[in-house]
């Protein structure tokens, strides 16, 4: 990391970089991300130099008791500081600080369970938006497809604020609910499913998209029950031809605003695809994480009759389903963060 920072610093002084705003922004960001590890490495080298000098002094002055005592104190202190610094290194390497403060895009889709699954998807949307509000974050609806009874077939929204990615990144996967639906006259408990995907929001300079790779079309927006909400073709549909990824946005009344939001979603999905391919190459680290983020992986059950939420990845139960769905999620999210950190440390040690 320290070597790479020197290389980036050299490139930032090159005229061709200064004239390329996109490249300049990307390199400047990378330089900032590498600054702390480079500084820690500099401190580590200094401590090891002091440690070696103290050992050399002890070897060269076997008869000078006072000097040997001073050298021993210096050796002990440098070793203690080195261990403390190495622990700080490990914390930095496993915490993912560079991405911790990214904004996120959250996608929720109703799964098995018909209208009840759509109602649960709406509950999850409310939960995350309430949680964002409690954290002082901003949430913005990007696109939504409504079910007949007021639930959501699909909804996409963004969450912006310090620590959004750090706190929400483990929410990707299948969320199962067990409860008596409003439509159930016999009082029977039904099981339904909704899937969640949490994507880190990325800047234009991080994902390059060629205009010729896009197929963009405009269609009429629609609201609950399939009704048209306007007579103008403001809904934007974008297909990224190389990857086959399709995004749609209809939340705004203008084509321009919807297109801008759709491109934001597309960049996030392309970034997720790119990161997924990289993670497959780092299989050890992938297995070490709390969850893979696969939508097909059932990660949590919300059991209304027992008033219990169970996270299957860490085997943890918390109680108070209604409170949890109103955004009181910190206890479980704290546990997920702690477990993820421990597994990353274990993977780092194994790789070392």
N, C-alpha and C positions, 0 to 999 in steps of 0.2 A: 504493500500500500504506500509506503514511504517512497519507494522507487517510482511508482506510478505517479505520485503527486509531483515529483521532480520533472517527469516527462510532460505532464499536463501543464506545469508552470512554464516549461520551455515552449510548448506549442502555443500557449496563450500570447506569447510575444511575437509570434510569426505574423507577417502582414496578411497572408492569405486567410488566416483564422479571423483576424480583426475585421476583414471585409465580408465574412460570412456570419451573419447575425445568429442563425440557427445553431451553427457549430460552436460559435463563441458562447452562447447561452448554455449549451450542453456541457462544454468543457469547464466553464466557470462553476456550474453546479457540481460537477464531479470533483473539481479542485476543493470546493467547500466541504464536500463529504469526506474527502481524504485528509483534511487538515488535522482533525483530532487524532486519528491513528498515527499519523506521521509525528505529531508532537509527543504522543505516548512512547513511540519508538525511540525518539531522541532522548527522552528521560530514561528509558531502559538502558540505552547504550551508555549514558553517563553513569548510572548506578553500577553497571557491570565494570566500567573502567575503574571506579572508586573501589569496588570489591577486589579487583585484581591487584590494584596498587597496594591495598592493605595487606593482602596475602604475601605480596612480594616483599613488603617491608618486614613482615614477621620472619620470612625466610632469611633475609639479609642481615638481620640484627638479632641473632639468637641470644646475645648476652646483655642486651639493653632492655631491662625489665620494664622501665617506664614507657619507652617507645613501643615495645611490644603490646603493652596494655592499651595504649592509645590506638594502635593499629587494630587490635582485637575489637575494641568498641566500634571503630569505623566499619570493620567487616560485619559485625553483628547488625549494625544499623542499616548498612547497604543491603544485606540479605533480607532483612525485614521489609524494607521499602520495595525491594524487587518483588517479593511475594505479593505484596499489596498491589503493586502495579500490574502484575500478571493477572490477578483477579479482576482488576479493572479492564484489562484487555479482553478477557473472556466475556465479561458482561457486555462490552461494546460489540463484540463479534456476534453474540447470540441475540442481542436485543433488536437488531434491524433498525437502528436509529435513523438511517437514511430515509426509510420509507414510513417511519412511525407516524409522521404528521401529514401524510398524504390525505387528501379528501377521498371519498369513496362513492361508488355507484352501486346501489343495491337493487337487485332484481328479485321479485317474489312471484311465484307462479302457483296457482292452484293445481293440486295433483289429484289423486284418487279421492272420491268422496262427493263429487258433483257440487251442488249448491253449498253444502256444508264446508267443503274444502275452499270454495271461493270466499265464504264468510270468514273462515280462519285466516286466509291470506290477507283479508282486510284487517283482522285483528293484529296480525304481525306488522303490517304497515303502521298501524296506530302505535304499537309497542315501540318500534324503532324511532318513530318521529317524537314520541313522548320522551324516550331516552335521550335523543339528541337535544331536545329542549332542556332537559335537566342538566346536561353537560354544557349548555351554552353554545351548541352548534346550530348551524343553519341547515334546514332540509328543504329540498325543492323537488316537486313532482316533475318528472320528465315525460312519462307516458303511462297510460292506464287503459286496460280493457275490462269493462264491467260485466258482471253476471246479472241475470234477471232479477234476483232478489236483493240486489245492492252490494253483493260481494265483489270480489275482484278475480277475474281470470288471470290477469297478469298486471303487474305494476312495476315501474322503474322510477327510482328517485335518487337524488344525490344527497350526500351529507358532507358538509364542509365545516371544519374546525380542527383545532389542535388535538391530535391523538385519535382522530376518527378511525383511521385504518388500524392503529394499534389496538383499539378496543373492539372493533367490529369484525376483524378479519377471520375469527373463528366461527362466525355464524353461517358460513356456507354449508349447505347440506339439506337433508330432509328433516322437516319439523312435523311431528305427528301429534294430533290432538285426539283425545278420547273424552267425549261428552255427549249429552243428550241434545241433539239439534233442535232448533226452534220449530222445525217442520215435523218433528217426531211426536205423534199423538199417543204412542204406547209407552213412552218413557224409556225406550231402549237406548243404550249407549252405543254410539257409532264411533268408528275410527276413520279419520280423514288425514290427508297429507298435503302439505305445501312445501315447495322447495325454495331455498334462498341461495342466491349467489352474491357475494360481496367482492367487488372489483376495485382495485386502486385506480384512482383517477390519474391520468397521465397528461403531460404537456405535449404540445405539437412537436417539439424538438426531439422527444423521446421515441415517438412512433412516426415514421415518415410514410405518408399515404399518397400514392400517385393518383392524380385526378382521373387518368385514363383507366384506372382499376375500379372505378366506381360506376355503378348503374343507379341513377337517382330518378325517382318518380314521385309525383304528387297526386294524392287522392283525397276524397272527402273525409273529414274527421267524423267520428261517431261517438255517441254517448251511451249511457245505460239503456239497455233494452234494444240496442242497435239503431237508435234514432240519430239522424244527422244533427250535429250541433251548429253547423254553419253551411252555407251554400258555396263556400269557396274551397278549392282544393288545397287546403293548408297542411294536411297531414303529409309528412315527408317519409319516404321509404328509400333506404340506401342499401344496396347490395355490394359488398366488397368481393369482386369476382375471383381474385386469387385464393381467398380462404373460404368463400361461400357464406361468410357471415352476413346476416341480414338484420338491420335495425330499423326501427320506426319511431317517430315522435309526432304527437298531435296535440300536446298540451297547450301550446301557444296558438294565437290566432293568425300569426303571419308565417309564411313559408320560410323566411329568413331565420326567424327565431327557432323554429322547429328544426331547420337544417343544422343550425349551430349546435343544438342539443343532441341531435342524432349523431353528429360527428364526434361529440364528446363520448357518447356511449360506444361508438365504433372503436375509438382509440383504446378505451378501457378493455373491450373484449379482445382486440388484437394483442394488447399488452399481456392480458391473462393467458392467451394462447402461447405467446412467446415465452412467458415465464414457465408455463407448464412444460414446454419442450425442454427448457433448460433444467427444470427440476427432475425430469426423467433421467437426465445425464448424471444427476447427483442423487442417486437412489438411496444412499444411506441417510442423507439429510431428509429426504422426502418421507422415509419411514419413521423418522424421529419426531415429526411434527404431530401436534394433537390430532389433526384430521387433514385429510387430503383436500378437502373443499369440494369433493365430488358431490353433485346434486343428488346422486342416487344413494349416497351414504346417509342412513338415518342417524342423525346426531342427537335428537332430543325428543322427549315425549311430554306433552302437557296433559296430565290426567286430572280432569275436573272433579270426578267423584271422590278422589283421594286428596284433592287440593295439592298436588305434587307435580313438580317439574323434575324430570330425570335427564341428565346429560350422559349419554351412553359412552362417550369417549373417555371420560374420567370417572364414571361410576358415581356421580355426585347427585344427591337429591336436595332440592330446596322446596320450601312449602310456601303457599300463597300464590296460586295461579293468577288470580285477578290482579293482585298487586304487581306481579311480574309483568303481566301484559299491559300494565299502565306505565311501564318503564323502569321499575325497580329491579334492575338486572345486575347490579354491580357485584354482588357476592359471587355469582356464578362466573361472570366474566373475569373477575380477579383470579379465581381458581384455574380457569382455562389459561390465563396468561402465565401463572406460576408453573403449571404443568408443562406448557410449551417451552418456557425458558429452561426448565430442568432437562427436558429431552434434547434440546439443542446443545446444551452443555455436554450431555452424555455423547451425542453424535460427534461433537467437536473433539472430545478426548479420544474417541475411538479412531477418528481420522488422523489424529496426531500420532 
